[in-house]
Amino acid sequence: MIQVTRTYLPDKERYLNYLNEIWESGWITNNGPLVLKLEENLRSILKVKNLYYLNNGTIALQIAIKALNITKEIITTPFSYVATTNAIIWENCKPVFVDINSSDYNIDIAQIENRISENTEAILATHVFGNPCNVHEIGSIAKKYNLKVIYDAAHAFGVTYNKKSLLSYGDISACSFHATKLFHTAEGGAIICNDTELNKKVYLMRQFGHIGDEYFSVGINGKASELHAAMGLCLLEDLDHIFDSRKKVIEFYNNHLNIKKVGLPIPLQSTENNYAYYPIVFPSEGILNTVNEQLNKENIFPRRYFYPSLNKLPFLDEQMKCPVSESISSRILCLPLSTYLTEEQLLKIIKIINKIL
């Protein structure tokens, strides 16, 4: 069986060495030494000043909204994982969807200002598939209307834009380190703040708002365990291998797939990608369904990612039209991509797709 991805697992003995450290210390959670070490290493590798490791990426979005005191409307994208919209609603805010552009599938900056109202307090945009949003234009709009900017950077680990970490843009970036990501801690995430005072606020919020017996603010449990941090520390040692192997898979797809007959996202210039996903957009949903069915018959399981367009979620109070997102989401398929794929497996996938195209 070939899934859309396969979780990268590091050398077992290396992980067991960290487990032995945990057993010897007896320190399992509450900002233990491995969590602190992982945070320090991530700040260095990602070249960001402030980063805290959390138990998942969704809690990072929720803390971001809470820390920025956002309570009303948030401009956001309909083309993302459902966690982006759920975090907004969960924090009792209203998502206001702005359609995406047809080049990189990110939020369409030309439409943002038309959706801003007196109740708009923030923009929450996703760097879709790790491709940067137009961060400079979004920043200009935010400054003009005095809005906060949060980036859902779940896909953006290791991505640079203009030779600068993509995670360093906006007020806050939220990362996911879920097992499906190229860098993972089984479950986990991170929150990156540019402002020092905001960073202090986030630090308290992730641990119930207190240090020892002194309470400073309302908070939630966003802490991660030593067991999860150990997995992350192991993967950091293999990052070059992970990036290189995934890059080779993408290059193989590009060289053998009939990409002239499908759409591919086009990232902004000056972007150094992380090879996290390989999405293709078919001419019609019917062709997508045919491809998906034929692949499934061969025990190959790509994913309709992202589907459906989030403005179509059944639990929304208001339906908003986003025709580009609705069209792309109905025709997009993420092909299998992992460090474990063989050339033989890739050729099998490509042969099935090319025959239908």
LUMKOLPA-842800 format. One record per residue (C-alpha): y, z, x; residue in one letter. Coordinates in Angstrom, 3 decimals, m for minus. Layout:
LUMKOLPA-842800
y Y z Z x X residuo a
...
***
This chain:
LUMKOLPA-842800
y 0.000 z 0.000 x 0.000 residuo m
y 3.447 z m0.959 x 1.286 residuo i
y 6.259 z 1.088 x m0.242 residuo q
y 9.969 z 0.307 x m0.091 residuo v
y 10.107 z 2.781 x 2.768 residuo t
y 7.832 z 5.120 x 4.657 residuo r
y 9.045 z 8.481 x 5.880 residuo t
y 9.332 z 8.608 x 9.656 residuo y
y 7.333 z 11.496 x 11.053 residuo l
y 7.924 z 12.626 x 14.644 residuo p
y 5.331 z 13.805 x 17.127 residuo d
y 3.453 z 16.664 x 15.468 residuo k
y 3.244 z 18.771 x 18.628 residuo e
y 7.008 z 18.596 x 19.054 residuo r
y 7.485 z 19.871 x 15.519 residuo y
y 4.891 z 22.609 x 16.052 residuo l
y 6.801 z 23.794 x 19.111 residuo n
y 9.817 z 24.409 x 16.896 residuo y
y 7.591 z 26.160 x 14.335 residuo l
y 6.363 z 28.483 x 17.085 residuo n
y 9.993 z 29.360 x 17.833 residuo e
y 10.540 z 30.144 x 14.155 residuo i
y 7.424 z 32.328 x 13.986 residuo w
y 8.486 z 34.223 x 17.082 residuo e
y 12.006 z 34.858 x 15.808 residuo s
y 11.046 z 35.505 x 12.208 residuo g
y 14.323 z 33.771 x 11.215 residuo w
y 13.635 z 31.333 x 8.385 residuo i
y 17.002 z 30.740 x 6.718 residuo t
y 20.627 z 31.998 x 6.502 residuo n
y 22.144 z 29.842 x 9.257 residuo n
y 19.453 z 30.393 x 11.844 residuo g
y 19.565 z 29.152 x 15.446 residuo p
y 17.908 z 25.792 x 14.692 residuo l
y 20.365 z 25.059 x 11.884 residuo v
y 23.254 z 25.841 x 14.217 residuo l
y 21.718 z 23.702 x 16.955 residuo k
y 21.213 z 20.783 x 14.562 residuo l
y 24.820 z 21.031 x 13.386 residuo e
y 26.096 z 21.055 x 16.955 residuo e
y 23.974 z 18.050 x 17.906 residuo n
y 24.994 z 16.108 x 14.808 residuo l
y 28.685 z 16.706 x 15.461 residuo r
y 28.216 z 15.364 x 18.977 residuo s
y 26.060 z 12.355 x 18.054 residuo i
y 28.147 z 11.340 x 15.036 residuo l
y 31.435 z 12.127 x 16.811 residuo k
y 32.878 z 14.241 x 14.002 residuo v
y 34.777 z 17.487 x 14.402 residuo k
y 33.563 z 19.418 x 11.366 residuo n
y 30.048 z 19.175 x 9.917 residuo l
y 27.863 z 21.602 x 8.028 residuo y
y 24.180 z 21.048 x 7.348 residuo y
y 23.191 z 21.569 x 3.694 residuo l
y 19.981 z 21.640 x 1.681 residuo n
y 20.643 z 18.224 x 0.087 residuo n
y 23.224 z 15.494 x m0.316 residuo g
y 23.931 z 16.142 x m3.996 residuo t
y 25.095 z 19.689 x m3.325 residuo i
y 27.400 z 18.209 x m0.681 residuo a
y 29.107 z 16.108 x m3.364 residuo l
y 29.348 z 19.073 x m5.729 residuo q
y 30.868 z 21.307 x m3.058 residuo i
y 33.294 z 18.523 x m2.123 residuo a
y 34.570 z 18.273 x m5.687 residuo i
y 34.832 z 22.051 x m6.026 residuo k
y 36.473 z 22.577 x m2.637 residuo a
y 39.167 z 20.005 x m3.430 residuo l
y 39.930 z 21.741 x m6.761 residuo n
y 39.194 z 18.605 x m8.774 residuo i
y 38.788 z 19.285 x m12.500 residuo t
y 39.786 z 16.101 x m14.342 residuo k
y 39.193 z 12.385 x m13.732 residuo e
y 37.552 z 10.874 x m10.677 residuo i
y 37.688 z 7.138 x m9.946 residuo i
y 34.202 z 6.097 x m8.850 residuo t
y 31.753 z 3.242 x m8.452 residuo t
y 29.069 z 2.164 x m10.929 residuo p
y 26.913 z 0.825 x m8.093 residuo f
y 25.339 z 3.845 x m6.420 residuo s
y 22.482 z 6.289 x m6.850 residuo y
y 22.755 z 8.403 x m9.993 residuo v
y 23.572 z 11.523 x m7.932 residuo a
y 27.094 z 10.184 x m7.389 residuo t
y 27.861 z 10.185 x m11.115 residuo t
y 25.787 z 13.290 x m11.842 residuo n
y 27.768 z 15.360 x m9.338 residuo a
y 31.014 z 14.404 x m11.095 residuo i
y 29.705 z 15.272 x m14.552 residuo i
y 27.953 z 18.420 x m13.310 residuo w
y 31.314 z 19.703 x m12.057 residuo e
y 32.795 z 19.073 x m15.532 residuo n
y 34.884 z 16.129 x m14.374 residuo c
y 35.087 z 12.679 x m15.939 residuo k
y 33.826 z 9.616 x m14.036 residuo p
y 36.118 z 6.610 x m14.408 residuo v
y 34.257 z 3.523 x m13.245 residuo f
y 35.872 z 0.738 x m11.274 residuo v
y 33.833 z m2.432 x m10.842 residuo d
y 32.536 z m3.566 x m7.450 residuo i
y 33.294 z m6.645 x m5.394 residuo n
y 30.687 z m9.365 x m4.953 residuo s
y 30.731 z m9.406 x m1.146 residuo s
y 29.590 z m5.954 x m0.003 residuo d
y 28.986 z m4.359 x m3.460 residuo y
y 31.461 z m1.566 x m2.754 residuo n
y 34.200 z m0.437 x m5.128 residuo i
y 36.748 z m3.201 x m5.751 residuo d
y 40.018 z m1.928 x m4.307 residuo i
y 41.983 z m4.535 x m6.286 residuo a
y 40.998 z m2.792 x m9.537 residuo q
y 41.483 z 0.863 x m8.595 residuo i
y 45.171 z 1.217 x m9.459 residuo e
y 44.599 z m0.207 x m12.954 residuo n
y 42.267 z 2.705 x m13.722 residuo r
y 44.508 z 5.490 x m12.440 residuo i
y 45.952 z 7.737 x m15.162 residuo s
y 47.926 z 10.970 x m15.255 residuo e
y 44.592 z 12.799 x m15.168 residuo n
y 43.225 z 11.054 x m12.068 residuo t
y 42.732 z 13.493 x m9.197 residuo e
y 40.377 z 11.767 x m6.775 residuo a
y 38.488 z 8.687 x m5.678 residuo i
y 34.766 z 9.073 x m5.010 residuo l
y 33.432 z 5.872 x m3.463 residuo a
y 30.046 z 5.035 x m1.967 residuo t
y 29.483 z 3.212 x 1.315 residuo h
y 26.777 z 1.084 x m0.302 residuo v
y 23.758 z 0.460 x 1.947 residuo f
y 25.860 z 1.861 x 4.792 residuo g
y 28.466 z m0.896 x 4.536 residuo n
y 31.977 z 0.578 x 4.798 residuo p
y 34.317 z 0.653 x 1.838 residuo c
y 37.791 z m0.624 x 2.567 residuo n
y 38.763 z 2.837 x 3.780 residuo v
y 42.290 z 1.873 x 4.832 residuo h
y 43.229 z 0.440 x 1.432 residuo e
y 41.611 z 3.354 x m0.383 residuo i
y 43.527 z 5.735 x 1.856 residuo g
y 46.799 z 3.948 x 1.067 residuo s
y 46.160 z 4.104 x m2.679 residuo i
y 45.242 z 7.781 x m2.448 residuo a
y 48.429 z 8.557 x m0.541 residuo k
y 50.561 z 6.604 x m3.032 residuo k
y 49.182 z 8.520 x m6.018 residuo y
y 48.488 z 11.848 x m4.275 residuo n
y 44.720 z 11.614 x m4.765 residuo l
y 41.854 z 13.137 x m2.815 residuo k
y 39.185 z 10.870 x m1.290 residuo v
y 35.495 z 11.704 x m1.166 residuo i
y 32.945 z 9.307 x 0.292 residuo y
y 29.327 z 9.316 x m0.754 residuo d
y 27.998 z 8.526 x 2.709 residuo a
y 24.320 z 8.998 x 1.885 residuo a
y 23.551 z 5.656 x 3.565 residuo h
y 26.115 z 5.870 x 6.359 residuo a
y 24.407 z 7.953 x 9.043 residuo f
y 25.264 z 6.450 x 12.430 residuo g
y 27.512 z 3.708 x 11.034 residuo v
y 30.762 z 3.043 x 12.883 residuo t
y 33.796 z 1.130 x 11.660 residuo y
y 36.436 z 0.035 x 14.168 residuo n
y 34.451 z 2.008 x 16.770 residuo k
y 34.944 z 5.199 x 14.772 residuo k
y 32.356 z 7.129 x 12.787 residuo s
y 32.451 z 6.023 x 9.162 residuo l
y 31.969 z 9.681 x 8.253 residuo l
y 35.398 z 10.562 x 9.613 residuo s
y 37.354 z 8.772 x 6.867 residuo y
y 38.660 z 10.366 x 3.678 residuo g
y 39.045 z 14.068 x 2.933 residuo d
y 35.306 z 14.703 x 2.752 residuo i
y 32.143 z 12.678 x 3.396 residuo s
y 28.785 z 13.713 x 1.965 residuo a
y 25.519 z 12.707 x 3.639 residuo c
y 21.907 z 12.779 x 2.506 residuo s
y 19.021 z 13.598 x 4.832 residuo f
y 16.319 z 13.029 x 2.228 residuo h
y 12.889 z 11.919 x 3.431 residuo a
y 13.627 z 8.321 x 2.412 residuo t
y 16.599 z 8.086 x 4.791 residuo k
y 16.409 z 6.708 x 8.341 residuo l
y 17.430 z 10.154 x 9.610 residuo f
y 15.963 z 12.921 x 7.513 residuo h
y 15.076 z 16.599 x 7.451 residuo t
y 12.541 z 16.166 x 4.611 residuo a
y 15.237 z 17.467 x 2.257 residuo e
y 18.774 z 18.001 x 3.433 residuo g
y 22.304 z 16.747 x 3.711 residuo g
y 25.636 z 17.334 x 5.385 residuo a
y 29.283 z 17.658 x 4.514 residuo i
y 32.028 z 16.457 x 6.858 residuo i
y 35.660 z 17.561 x 6.441 residuo c
y 38.677 z 16.275 x 8.324 residuo n
y 40.931 z 19.230 x 7.514 residuo d
y 40.276 z 22.524 x 9.321 residuo t
y 41.338 z 24.763 x 6.420 residuo e
y 39.241 z 22.752 x 3.968 residuo l
y 36.330 z 23.073 x 6.373 residuo n
y 36.630 z 26.874 x 6.267 residuo k
y 36.573 z 26.742 x 2.480 residuo k
y 33.447 z 24.584 x 2.490 residuo v
y 31.755 z 26.974 x 4.936 residuo y
y 32.162 z 29.846 x 2.488 residuo l
y 31.241 z 27.842 x m0.582 residuo m
y 27.850 z 26.815 x 0.811 residuo r
y 26.802 z 30.477 x 1.211 residuo q
y 27.861 z 32.169 x m2.012 residuo f
y 31.424 z 32.690 x m0.793 residuo g
y 30.705 z 35.644 x 1.459 residuo h
y 30.144 z 36.632 x 5.080 residuo i
y 28.040 z 39.776 x 5.371 residuo g
y 29.298 z 42.204 x 2.732 residuo d
y 32.755 z 40.658 x 2.454 residuo e
y 33.391 z 38.219 x m0.392 residuo y
y 36.097 z 35.570 x m0.143 residuo f
y 35.495 z 32.909 x m2.800 residuo s
y 33.156 z 31.591 x m5.451 residuo v
y 30.184 z 29.886 x m3.852 residuo g
y 26.749 z 28.374 x m4.263 residuo i
y 23.544 z 28.270 x m2.258 residuo n
y 23.843 z 25.144 x m0.124 residuo g
y 22.071 z 26.566 x 2.911 residuo k
y 19.136 z 24.802 x 4.584 residuo a
y 16.089 z 26.397 x 6.213 residuo s
y 14.971 z 26.506 x 9.827 residuo e
y 11.863 z 24.533 x 8.862 residuo l
y 13.993 z 21.614 x 7.700 residuo h
y 16.345 z 21.854 x 10.673 residuo a
y 13.318 z 21.645 x 12.993 residuo a
y 12.379 z 18.297 x 11.465 residuo m
y 15.921 z 17.035 x 12.025 residuo g
y 15.951 z 18.138 x 15.656 residuo l
y 12.705 z 16.256 x 16.219 residuo c
y 14.087 z 13.071 x 14.695 residuo l
y 17.255 z 13.200 x 16.764 residuo l
y 15.091 z 12.660 x 19.839 residuo e
y 13.704 z 9.454 x 18.291 residuo d
y 16.926 z 7.914 x 16.979 residuo l
y 16.975 z 5.006 x 19.413 residuo d
y 13.419 z 4.066 x 18.471 residuo h
y 14.200 z 4.382 x 14.749 residuo i
y 17.302 z 2.191 x 14.944 residuo f
y 15.689 z m0.404 x 17.212 residuo d
y 12.525 z m0.787 x 15.158 residuo s
y 14.436 z m1.108 x 11.885 residuo r
y 16.793 z m3.641 x 13.436 residuo k
y 13.782 z m5.769 x 14.430 residuo k
y 12.477 z m5.702 x 10.851 residuo v
y 15.837 z m6.857 x 9.508 residuo i
y 16.052 z m9.624 x 12.101 residuo e
y 12.544 z m10.738 x 11.136 residuo f
y 13.546 z m10.937 x 7.472 residuo y
y 16.691 z m12.878 x 8.403 residuo n
y 14.745 z m15.345 x 10.522 residuo n
y 11.887 z m16.025 x 8.098 residuo h
y 13.150 z m15.346 x 4.582 residuo l
y 14.792 z m18.189 x 2.673 residuo n
y 18.090 z m16.303 x 2.576 residuo i
y 20.042 z m19.399 x 1.543 residuo k
y 18.635 z m18.900 x m1.949 residuo k
y 19.483 z m15.196 x m2.275 residuo v
y 22.592 z m13.064 x m1.880 residuo g
y 23.088 z m10.557 x 0.910 residuo l
y 25.852 z m7.961 x 1.243 residuo p
y 28.522 z m8.958 x 3.749 residuo i
y 29.936 z m5.916 x 5.592 residuo p
y 33.493 z m5.632 x 6.819 residuo l
y 34.190 z m6.933 x 10.290 residuo q
y 34.083 z m4.363 x 13.112 residuo s
y 31.125 z m2.598 x 11.465 residuo t
y 28.165 z m1.387 x 13.502 residuo e
y 25.396 z m0.986 x 10.969 residuo n
y 22.470 z 1.449 x 10.932 residuo n
y 19.785 z m0.897 x 9.506 residuo y
y 19.079 z 1.449 x 6.623 residuo a
y 18.241 z m1.086 x 3.869 residuo y
y 17.419 z m4.721 x 3.255 residuo y
y 18.751 z m5.623 x m0.202 residuo p
y 18.629 z m9.166 x m1.572 residuo i
y 20.170 z m10.485 x m4.791 residuo v
y 18.190 z m13.125 x m6.695 residuo f
y 19.742 z m15.928 x m8.764 residuo p
y 18.482 z m14.300 x m11.975 residuo s
y 16.757 z m11.183 x m13.238 residuo e
y 13.856 z m13.355 x m14.309 residuo g
y 13.215 z m14.493 x m10.724 residuo i
y 13.521 z m10.884 x m9.547 residuo l
y 10.926 z m9.758 x m12.076 residuo n
y 8.550 z m12.548 x m11.026 residuo t
y 8.923 z m11.632 x m7.354 residuo v
y 8.463 z m7.937 x m8.102 residuo n
y 5.341 z m8.558 x m10.179 residuo e
y 3.736 z m10.758 x m7.510 residuo q
y 4.496 z m8.258 x m4.762 residuo l
y 3.109 z m5.402 x m6.866 residuo n
y m0.145 z m7.329 x m7.350 residuo k
y m0.515 z m7.257 x m3.562 residuo e
y 0.199 z m3.496 x m3.438 residuo n
y 3.737 z m4.098 x m2.170 residuo i
y 6.406 z m2.047 x m3.890 residuo f
y 10.063 z m2.871 x m3.259 residuo p
y 12.687 z m1.071 x m5.349 residuo r
y 15.349 z m2.138 x m7.815 residuo r
y 18.053 z m0.249 x m5.995 residuo y
y 20.573 z 0.364 x m7.542 residuo f
y 19.467 z m0.088 x m11.110 residuo y
y 20.808 z 0.324 x m13.712 residuo p
y 24.550 z 0.040 x m13.184 residuo s
y 25.770 z 3.631 x m13.609 residuo l
y 28.343 z 2.737 x m16.257 residuo n
y 25.321 z 2.065 x m18.494 residuo k
y 23.805 z 5.547 x m18.191 residuo l
y 22.785 z 6.774 x m21.676 residuo p
y 24.377 z 10.226 x m21.354 residuo f
y 27.945 z 9.059 x m20.686 residuo l
y 30.631 z 9.956 x m23.225 residuo d
y 32.349 z 6.602 x m22.784 residuo e
y 30.941 z 3.169 x m21.939 residuo q
y 33.054 z 1.161 x m19.494 residuo m
y 32.484 z m2.494 x m18.686 residuo k
y 31.744 z m3.389 x m15.073 residuo c
y 30.423 z m6.970 x m15.221 residuo p
y 29.970 z m7.528 x m11.477 residuo v
y 28.042 z m4.299 x m11.005 residuo s
y 25.949 z m4.978 x m14.101 residuo e
y 25.092 z m8.445 x m12.819 residuo s
y 24.259 z m7.374 x m9.256 residuo i
y 22.218 z m4.370 x m10.384 residuo s
y 20.080 z m6.558 x m12.637 residuo s
y 19.246 z m8.955 x m9.777 residuo r
y 19.009 z m6.797 x m6.637 residuo i
y 15.843 z m5.722 x m4.886 residuo l
y 15.496 z m3.642 x m1.728 residuo c
y 12.613 z m4.961 x 0.358 residuo l
y 10.268 z m2.685 x 2.325 residuo p
y 11.871 z m1.395 x 5.505 residuo l
y 10.507 z 1.226 x 7.888 residuo s
y 9.566 z 1.750 x 11.514 residuo t
y 5.891 z 1.260 x 10.637 residuo y
y 5.936 z m2.274 x 9.214 residuo l
y 3.879 z m4.828 x 11.119 residuo t
y 4.638 z m8.507 x 11.569 residuo e
y 1.572 z m9.322 x 9.500 residuo e
y 2.844 z m7.207 x 6.605 residuo q
y 6.314 z m8.715 x 6.817 residuo l
y 4.921 z m12.253 x 6.779 residuo l
y 2.912 z m11.396 x 3.680 residuo k
y 6.035 z m10.134 x 1.884 residuo i
y 8.130 z m13.102 x 2.978 residuo i
y 5.487 z m15.679 x 2.023 residuo k
y 5.340 z m14.371 x m1.550 residuo i
y 9.121 z m14.373 x m1.952 residuo i
y 9.696 z m17.781 x m0.362 residuo n
y 7.017 z m19.377 x m2.533 residuo k
y 8.806 z m18.200 x m5.702 residuo i
y 12.271 z m19.120 x m4.433 residuo l
***
